[in-house]
Amino acid sequence: MVFTKLQKVIVEPIIQRNKIGEVSIKGFDSGIQIYYTLDGSTPTTKSLKYSEPFLLNEKSTVKAIVTEPDSEKSSPVSTAFFDVSKEKWEVIGPFQSVEQSRFIFDGNPETAWVLTNKPPVDVNVDLGDTLNLTGFTYLPDQGRWNPGITNKYEFYISSDGLTWGKPVSEGEFANIKNSPILQKKEFELINGRFVKFRMLSPVEEKGRMGIAEFGIITL
């Protein structure tokens, strides 16, 4: 009897960072090796070898590949850009007791905080420190059935969490209903510790609004 050795599935690894800044890199198959870099360079088998999650609390570009030791086949490069750590971030205001709010900082796109409140819905976040802000990112709920997706928004920044002034960014997420991918909005540099993401309307009439991941862009 002849046994045929099964080939490993060599695809791009998944790179995620959780709220405390712990980075994990996962391959699809077992018996493979993962190599990564933290400086934006292309990883090779001479780069850092991944064995377990590690802390990375500063801004960084992580790139990783999967390799099969026997055949030396390599996957395409997977890239993840991480801004400042979300370790100190906290949802404040009327939703601070909602347990699901933790999902928007956990680094996992498969989890989401879906709200059934009537619009507009304000999600206020204390960033823990005063930061140089130049934008924000929004990943809508990635669920298949009645996902929570907002299409119109306003974004505010405050130094004290009480006085907000005019929005620093406002508008619509183009084609987000058909393409619910990560949305990135940039604006002129402004300092602040508190941010308000105001969801004005869902994509569906009487639909829900939700957030899978929320982030900010710093200088």
Secondary structure, DSSP 8 states (H G I E B T S, - for coil): -------------EEEE-TTSEEEEE-SSSS-EEEEESBS----TTSEE--S-EE--S-EEEEEEEE-TTT--B---EEEEE-S--TT-EEESTTTT-GGGGGGGSS-TT--EEE-S-S-EEEEEEEEEEEEEEEEEEE----SSS---EEEEEEEEESSSS---S-SEEEE-TTTTT----EEEEEEEEEEEEEEEEEEEESSTT--EEESEEEEEE-
